[in-house]
């Protein structure tokens, strides 16, 4: 369902209908499993009936067919175990298949969510939804659903068996059922809320844990590890309350029903001993009948007790499904490939022609709080634009908008004639390549990180990207060159490399696709000045030859002074724009920032 242009809703189902949707492709496995459940439930009735018959035969001194009774008892037990094994295999197959589908769907949905979602959602919360919540769902799919149904089938079959065996003794059920239903209903209401609280608590714990581990070095350096431990302890205490509630409700539920079952069995034995076989309602009730009935009564209470426990697990799984559904319902950025209104992209912009054009751009992360206002700029093909300004001026936000990560409030952005948010993924990769200051490498080899799985990347493209990024010597120094695995020992992928080396690989990755526009957000901040100067020259020549453009957030103003044009931002607005020499000569903000840097105060 589409709610607005470029956005579609994913997974508008409830937790229960989402489960039904995931299990639908496996329905025949479930039908077969339920047939096995029905067979096992029927066989469950054989031992009590055989034992009751055996009691009557022994009391009467009849010994014929005792062997057959024993074989029937043994055969029922063996058949039950075989059927339960089949149920386990079938349900495990269903669970893993459905869970694999859900994992892929959830992962893909998270990848397509707008950047704004990841800005406000703790990483630990997303990880919790992909791990802990899915584990509870796995428990539901593997045995939970079939167990619930098998309990119901066993409950119905034992009730029918007791009614057929002795209608008179079955009247006891009229006394037993009301308190059973009251206890079960009260338990269900309370466990549902408790399990939702448990899921939320686990999510908050994961979020706190991720923060602490990601910032461990900072916390130690500032001697604040103890403070974070205290915060984590408070989070654990908050999560403990619903967990203890869940355990407490389960602890009360099972013993209550077990006491009720034992009391009912005692009453039946007394009634059978006092009135069984005598004139009256129990005239036809023998000792064997009472024995079979009590055993069937135990079978009757067994699924009731288990249903309560299964209900708790089911509520935990449904709470997990609900949290997954919350993510799947979030609007994702629809593929713009079918957008008929998008203007065509310029395949080969000519030198001097505007490659990047921004008009009337306004944007903010929160309503009523703009971080950029009235931005107008153009960058011709073959040019290098530097963006400077104080911290919080809006530099990174501007590059994020140019990269299509956010939708502007007002105004338009065109790169080679295309709105980056309306370009297809393949088109956007050819149009632009952002290189953030924060380095992100992934598990796998150096080659994997440079290509990100794109099969069309050639060895020549890799070699050129490494040369321009100044990473050729780095790759040659690695044991296996491009095929060297990036270690994650002691940190993220590439832990064996310095921050500056990782930045060079990130820059090479951006260049592999031959983008028309390179967006550098202080992408060489961890590289020494000499290497940075060489990189600037190499990228300038490379992009100039291809008729591309470079937009750089300048960490060092020396970078800005070598650009063709400088844009100075202040409080989300362009306050100066032009060639760096002219801006310095005016004595404005760029000149002020330059003087601060030269004096060591920048």
N, C-alpha and C positions, 0 to 999 in steps of 0.2 A: 504494500500500500504506500503510495507516494503522498507525502504531506506538504511538500514544497519543492520548488525547483531544485533539482540536483540532490534531493534527499529522499531516501525511502526508509520505511520502517521495517525492521527485521524481527520476526518471531513475536507476533502479537498474542500468542497463546498464553493460557494460564499454565501453572506448573503441571497440573494433571494432563491437560491436553498436549503439552509439550512432550510429556512422557509417552502418551499414546502415539504421537507423531513419530517419535524415535523408534517405537517398538513395532510400528505397522509393517515395515519390511520383513520383520522376523515373525510375523503372525503365525505361520505354519509351524515353526519351531515351538511357539507357545501353545498352539493347539495340541501338538504331540505331547508336550510336557504336561498339559492339563489332563490329557487322556491317561498318562502315567499316574498323575495325582489321583484321578478317580479310581484307577485300579488299586493303587496303594491304600487309599482310604477304605475301599471295600475289603481288602485283605486285612486291614486293621481290626475288622470286626470278627474275624475267624478265631483268634486265640481266646477272647472272652467266652464265645459260644462253645468252643471245644472244651474249655476248662469246666464250664457249667455242666455240660453233658457228662463229662468224666466224673464230676462229683456225684451226680445222680446215679450213674452206673455203679460206682464204688459203694455208695450207700445201699444200693439194692443188691449188691453182690453179683452184678452182671459183668462178665469179663470179655464177652464177645466184642470183636471189632476195636479193641483197645489199640492194637497196632495201627489200624487205619486212622484212628483219631490222632495218634502220635505223629504219623506221617503227614496228616493234614495240617497239624500245628507246625511242624518243621517246614513243610512246603510253603505255607503262608509266609513264614518268616524269611525264607530264602527269596521268594518272589518279591516280597516287600523291599528287601535290600537291593535287588536287581533294578526294580522300578525307581527307587530313590537314587541309585547311581545314574540311571538314564536321565532323571530329572536334573541332577546336578550338572551333567555334561551339557544338556540342552540349554539350561538357563545360563550357564557360564558362557556358552557360545553367543546367546542373545545379548547378554550383558556387555561382553567385550565388543561386539559389533555395534550395538547402539551407542556405547560410550565412545568408541572411536569416531563415530559420526558426530556426536556432540562435541568432542574435543576439537575436531577439525573445524566445525562450524563456529564454535566459540572463539578459537584462535583467529580464524579468518575475519570474524566480526570485529574483534578487538583491533586487528590491523587496519580495518577500514573506518573505524570511528574517527571523528574529527579530532584534531590536535587538542582542542579545548577540553575534551573529555579527559585526556591523559594529563592535562595541566592541573585539573582539580581532583583527580582520583588517585589516592595513594597507590603506589606500585604493589605494596603488600596486599591490598584489597583485591586487585586484579589477579595476583598470584593465588590468593586464597580461593577465589572463584574457580580457577583453573586446576586446583589441586584438592584441597580439603573438601570443597563442596562436591566436586566430581566423585570423590571417593565414597561419600554417603550415597550418591546416586548409583554408583557401581554396586553397593550393597543391596539397594532396592531392586535393581535390574537382575542381579545374579541369582538371588534366592528370595528376596523380599516379596515380590509380587506373587510368585508361585506359592510361597509359604502362606501368605495371607489367604489365597484362594483355597489352598489345601486345608487350612484350618476351618474355613467355612464349610467345605465339602465334608470334612470329618465330623463337624458339629451337626450338620444336617443328617448324615448317615447314622450316627450314633443315636440321635433323637428318634429317627424312624425305627431303628433296631430296638430301642427300649420300649417304644409304643407297641410294637409287634410282640415283643417278648412278654411284657406284662403291663397291660393298660392300667391296672390298679396301682402298681408301684410307680408308674409314670406320673401319677397325680402329684408325687413329691416335687416334680419339676415346677408345678404351678406355685409352690411355696418358695422354691430356690431361685427361679428366674428373676423376679422383681429386684431383690437385692443385688444379683449379679449385674443386671442391666444398669442399675443406679451407680454401682461402683465403677463399672467400665466406662460409662458416660462421663462421670466426674474425672476419671483418669485421662480420658481422651482430650477433654477441654483444657486441662492444665498442662499436659505434656506438649501440646501443640505450641503454646506460647513459650514454654521453657526451651524447646528445641530451636525456635527462631532466635531466641536470645543467645543460645550456644553458638549458632552459626555467625551471628554478628560479633560475638566476643572473639571467636577464632579469627575472623577477618581483621579486627582491630589489633590483635596480638601479632598477626603476620605483618601488618603495616608498620607497627612499632619495631619489630625485629628487623625488617628490611631497612628502615631508617638508621637503626643503630649500627648494623653491619656496614651499610654504605658509607656512614660517616665515622667509622671506628677510629680512623687516623686523626680526624679533626677533634673528636671527643678526647682522645688521649693527649693530644697536643695542648688542648685547653683545660685539661684536668677536669673534664665534665662527665667522665664515664660513670662516676657514682650517681650523678644527677639523672642520667639516662636510665640507669638500673632502677632508681626509685620510680621513675615514670613508668617503666615497664612493669614494675611490681604493682603499681596502681591499676594498670590495664589488666593484669592477670586477676587481681581481686575483683574488678568489675565483671570479668568473664566468669569468675568462679560462682557467683550467685545463681545464674540460670543453670549452670552445670550441676550444682548441688541440688537445685530444685528438681531437675530431670531425674537424677539418681534417687532422690527422696521419694518422688512419686512412684517410680518403678519398684522401690523397696517396699512401699506400702501396698501396692496393688497385688503383686503375686502372693504374699503371705495371706492377705485377706481372702482371696479366692481359694487358696489351699486349705485354710481353716474351714471355710464354708463347705468345701468338698469333703473333707474328713468328717465334719459334723453330719452331713447328709448321709454318708456311707454308714456311720454309726447308727443313725436313726433307722436306716433300711435293714441293717442286721437285727436290730431289736424288734422291728415290726415283723420281719421274716421269722425270727425265733419264737415270738409270742403267738403270732396269728397265722403263720404259713401252714397250709395243709388243713386248717380247721375251717368249720363252716363260717362263711362270711365273705367279704370282698377278696380276701387273700387265700381262698380255699384251694385254688389251683397253683399256688406258688410253692415250689419245692426249694430245697436247700441249693440245688444246682442253679435254679432260676435266680435266686437271690445273689448267688456268687457271680453269675454272668452279668446280672443287672448292675452290681456294684463295680465290676470291672468296666462295664460300658459307661457307667457314671464317671469313672476316672478318665476314660477316653473323652467324655463330654467336657469335663473341666480342663483337660490338658490343652485343647486348642483355645479355650477361653483365656487361660493364663498366658499361653504363648501369643495369642492375639494382642494382648495388652503390650507385651514386650515388642512384638512386631510393629504394633502401632507406633510405639516410640521411635523405632528405627525408620518407619515410613515417614513420620513427621519430620525427622531430621533430613531425610532424603528430599521430601517435598519442600522443606525450607531451602535446601541447597538448590533444587530445581528453580525455586522462585527467585533466588539470587542470580542464577544463571540467566533466567528469563528476563530479569531486569536489564541485563546487559544486551541481550538479543533484541529487546524492544527499542533500544536506543537508535536514533536515526543515523544511518551510515551515509557516507558520501557516495552517491550513485555514480556508476560509470558514465562519463559524459560522451562516450563515443557516438551515441545516437542523437546527440544534441544538434538538431537541424539548424538552430539559429546561430551557432558559433561561427564567427568569421574564419575564412581559410587562413592557414599559417603561411608565412613567407618562407619558402624553401631555402633561398640564398639571398639574404638581404645585402644590398649593395653598400659600399663604403659611404659613410655620411648619412645614410638613411637611418631613421630612428629604429633601433632594435628594441629598446625598452621605452615605453611611454606610460606615465602615470598622471592621471588628471583628477583633481578634486578629491583626493583620497582621505578618508577619515575612518578611524578604527579605535576600538577599546575592548578590553577584556570583560569589563563590567558595565552594565547599562548606566548611562549618564556620566561615565568617567572615561573620556577619550584620552588615548595615549598618542594619537596622531591626528592632526587636523589640517585640512586644506593643502595636502601635499601635491605638488605639481613638479614633475621632472621628466627629462628625456635623455636617453643615452644612445648616441649613434653607434652603428656597427664599427668595430675596430677601436673602441674607446675604453678608457679605464676611469671609473668613477669611484672616488673615495668618500665614505660617509663618516663624519666625525661628530663629536658632541660629548657632553658630560654623561656620567652614568645616569640612566633613567630617561635620557632624551628621546628614546624611541627608535634607536638604530636597529637593534635586533628585531623589533616588531616590524619595521619596514621590510627587512629582508625576509622575514617569515611570510609576510603578505605577498611579496614578489614570488616566493617559492610556492604559493598556493596553499599554504598550511591553514590559513584563516580566510574567511569571507569578509571583505571590507564593509563598513557601515554605509559608506557613500563613496562614489567615485569609481573609476575604472583602472584596470591594469592590463596592459597589452605587451606581450613579448613576442616579437616577430609576427604581430597581428593576432595573437591568440591570448585569450584570457587563460592564465595558468590553471584556474580551477575548472575550466571547461575542456581543457586538453585531455586526451586519453593518457593512460599511464605511459605507454610507449612514446607518445608525442611529447609528454612533459619531460621524459628522460632525455630526449634529444634537444629540447628547448633550454633546459637549465639544470644546473647541478649545485645544490647547496652544500657548503662545507662548514659545519658548525665548529665553535671553539671547543665544545665538549667532544672528545674523541670517543667513537663507538666502533669497536671491532667485534667480530663474531667468531664463534667457535669454528674450527676448520683450518685450512691452510691459508697462506698468504694469497694464493691464486683465488681461493673461494671468496676471500674478503674483497678482492679487487673486482671480480666479476659478479658477485652476489647471485650466482647461478645462471647468469645470462649466457645461453649457448652461442650467441652470435659474436661474442668477443674473441678476437683473433690474437695470436701471439704478437703480431705487429702492433696492434692497438695497445696491448699491455706494455710492450717495450717503450712505445712512445709516451704513454702516460707516466711510466716510471722515470723516464728521462726528463720530462718537463717538470715533474714534481721533485726532482733531485733525489729519487729513492733508488736509483740503479745500484749504486755502491752498497747501500744497505741490503738489498735483496741478494747481491752477489756474496755478501759476507755471511748470509744465513746458511746453515748446513745443507739444506736441500733446495735452496733458492726459492722459487715461487711455490714449491710444494712443501715448504717447511710448515709443520703444524704450529699454530699460535697457542702457546701454553696459557692455561688459566690458573696456574699455581700462584697463590698469593694475591689474586685479584681477578679482574676480567680477562677476556681473551687478549693475548699479546702482552702478558705480564713480563715476558723476558725482554721487551723493548722499552726504551725510554719514552716519555710523553712526546718529545719532539719527533722521534722516529715513528710513533703511531700517527702523529699528525701528518707526516709525509705520506704514509700509506693511505690515509683518509683522503688527502688531496689527490693522489694518484687514482683512487677509486672514482672520484668525481670526474676526472679527465678521461676515463676509459670510454665513456659513451659519446665523446666528442660534442659536448653541449655547446649551444650558441652563447649562453650566458652563464658565467661562473659567479656564484654568490658566496663570498668569503666573510664569515663572521669571526673575525680575529682568529682565522684558521692557522696562523703561524705564530701565535702568541708564545709557544714554548720552544720556538726555533731560535737559534742564535742570530744576531744581526747580520753577519756575513752570509749565512745560508739564506736568510730571508731576502736579502738583496738579490742574490742569484736567482731565487725563486721568482721574485717579482719580474726580473728581466726575462726569464724563460717563459713565464706565463704570458707576459705582454706580447712577446714575439709570436708565441704559439696561437693565442687568441686573435691577434691582429692578422695573421696569415689566413685564418679561417673566417675572418669577418665577424668575429664574435665580440663580446664585451665582458669586462670584469667589473663587478661591483664589490667593493671591499669596505668592511668596517675596520677602520685603521686603529690598531692598538698602539702602534708607534706613529707619531705624526710624520716621521720621515717617509713612511709609506704614502701618506696623503700628499706630501709635497711632490712626489714623483708621479702622481696621477694626472690625467688630462684635465680633470675637473673635480672639484671638491664641493660636497653639500654639507653644510653645518646645521645640525638639528639642535633645537633648544625647546624643551617642554612640548615636544611633539610637533613643532613647526619648523619649516626651513627658514633660517634667519640669514644665511649667506649661501651663495651659490656662484661658482665661476672657477676660472683657472687659479691654481693655488698661489701663483706669484701675485696676481692682482688682489686676491683676498688678503694676503699678507701685507701688501702695500697700503691697503685701506685702514689697517690698524684696528680691525673689528675683532670678532670672537675668535676666529682662527688664529689671528696674530696673538691674542691673549693666551690661548691654549698652548701655542708654540713657545711663547716666552716662559710659561709655567713649566713646560717640559724641559726646556733648556736649563732652567734654574734648579731642576730636580724636584719640583713640587707637583708635577702632573701625575 
